[in-house]
Every structure is written in structure tokens, then in C-alpha cells.
């Protein structure tokens, strides 16, 4: 979609520098995508720890510990 907007030159220059974009369009699209990704992640973070069916961090750590064999062979 094409649209015309006024973007302050210093903001656009920073966006180009921070995104490493080659064009103004690429800088704006990258900035929008990053903004949307951050907002989606923030939205998901609200639900952290609210699912009773998921294992706890301690349960996960216990499963990750290396299993020690009860039979020693010398």
C-alpha cells in the first residue's frame, strides 16, 4: 500500500542507521516489523506463568540433570 507521511528527518536518519537499511522504505518497514514484534512479545509476556498444565522451572531443571547410573563398573 502506498501512503504519504511526514517523518522528521532526524528520526528517519536514525532509523536507517539503526536498521542498517539501504533505503528509506526498507528502514520504515524494518522499524514497523520490529515494533509489531515487540508489542506481540509484550502481549505474550502477560500470560507468563498462567498455564497450570506446564511444568515448573524446577521440574524442567530436574529433568535436565544428568542421570547417574546406579551400577558402577570397575
Secondary structure as GFF3:
##gff-version 3
##sequence-region A 1 74
A	DSSP	alpha_helix	9	19	.	.	.	ID=ss1
A	DSSP	alpha_helix	24	45	.	.	.	ID=ss2
A	DSSP	alpha_helix	57	64	.	.	.	ID=ss3
###
